[in-house]
Every structure is written in C-alpha cells, then in structure tokens.
Amino acid sequence: MGLRLAELEATRDLSRQICHVDADQFYAAVELKRDPSLKGKAFGVGTGVLTTASYEARLKGCRSGQAVFVAKALCPELITVPNNFAAYVEASGQVMEILGSYDENLQPASLDEAYLDITDYCTQHQMTAEQVVTQLRNEVQEETGLTVSVGIGANKTLAKICSDRNSNRTQWPVRRCSRPSDYHEFHARSASAQNPGHRPSYRAHSLQDLGRFPRYSVVS
C-alpha cells in the first residue's frame, strides 16, 4: 500500500489553477432582479419548502430546505415568492456562457455553481489567477446583474473548500502547494472545518490558520 501511495503521489498535479464558482443567493438574486421592491426585505423562494432565503431572512434563521411554516414562525414578516425555474435556467445559462469563455471544458455542478480550469487562460493572457477571477466576477455582475463568489485551488477539492469559506462576493485563493506533502498538510488542517463530504461535529480550524504555515498564503 505504501508503494502504491508513493506512485500516486508522484503523479499528483498541483500546477493547475482550478476555480469553483458559486452564485451568491442565486434564486433569491434572480427574484430580486425580477422584483426590485424585495430589496432589503426578508423573503424566501418557494411555497411548501424554501429553495433559498434572502440574507435578511437568513439573519432570522430562515434557510434553504426549510418548511415555509417553520420559516414564518421564525420570521413572521417573511415574504414568500413562488419558484420560477424558467427564469433560473435562463439566468444560469447567461452566467455559464461567461464562464465558458474562460474554459471551454467548463463543468457545471448545478444551476448556480461550476468548476473551471483557468490555467491556460492565465498563461495566454499573462494574468494571475486572482486577476482573472476578479475580471470574471466583474464581467458576470456587469452582464447579468448577479454576483458570484470564487474559490481558487490546485484541484477541485481545494477550490470548493475555499469557495465554501467565502463570505459574500469574494474570492479566496490558496496559493499553490509546491509538494504533495504541502497538499496533505493543508487538507489535514482544513478537513475539520470545511472539507466537502466531511461532516464534523465541530469546526476546529479555518483557512486563516494556514497563515501559520510559511508555505501557504490565503488572500482575500
């Protein structure tokens, strides 16, 4: 087993710039575009069960997957808006079209999130990953009126961890792990906090802890 692991480590590619793009409160943002009067109000999307909730509603404890009657008990002033999937599909297509201009092999994960490899784009345009992502986020907002948060990492797992760590409308890159051991150390430190598929009973660490490691840097 040890030999096999060593062989796998020798082939690990940590040179890529992978992004996980996640639209901010996507369904609520689309509804807000459709009805600007909802701005600043606590509202949820869905009739029986909430698909999502605005940030104002989330502050009252409302969340996606929650029964509407529970959400209204937590937030009596909650406004509910019925789902409009045709509008969500249209908005998603607009965002994905922009993302596809950065990576033709774009991998959508859902209507509001996708993975893309911007390594070649960075090389062709002589830009850093952070510069490309800033440009991408600005383009999405200007063209669609929606905002996205982005995690940048050497693979999809790292990118997803960074994206999950995001606050609204931000980008978090983990600068390249230069050796497989660097990746393991990062993975071990972050697993207890935000490792996709890992459901810990507590969140012991955050990406800010990586500042204690000289080989890592987390940039906001």
HELIX and SHEET records of a PDB file:
HELIX    1   1 GLY A    2  ALA A   10  1                                   9    
HELIX    2   2 PHE A   26  ARG A   34  1                                   9    
HELIX    3   3 PRO A   36  LEU A   38  5                                   3    
HELIX    4   4 TYR A   55  ARG A   58  1                                   4    
HELIX    5   5 VAL A   68  LEU A   74  1                                   7    
HELIX    6   6 PHE A   85  GLY A  100  1                                  16    
HELIX    7   7 THR A  119  HIS A  125  1                                   7    
HELIX    8   8 ALA A  129  THR A  144  1                                  16    
HELIX    9   9 LYS A  156  ARG A  165  1                                  10    
HELIX   10  10 PRO A  180  GLN A  194  1                                  15    
HELIX   11  11 LEU A  207  ARG A  212  5                                   6    
SHEET    1   A 5 GLN A 107  SER A 110  0                                        
SHEET    2   A 5 GLU A 113  ASP A 117 -1                                        
SHEET    3   A 5 ILE A  18  ALA A  23 -1                                        
SHEET    4   A 5 VAL A 148  GLY A 153 -1                                        
SHEET    5   A 5 GLN A 171  PRO A 173  1                                        
SHEET    1   B 3 THR A  52  ALA A  53  0                                        
SHEET    2   B 3 PHE A  43  VAL A  45 -1                                        
SHEET    3   B 3 ILE A  79  VAL A  81  1                                        
END                                                                             
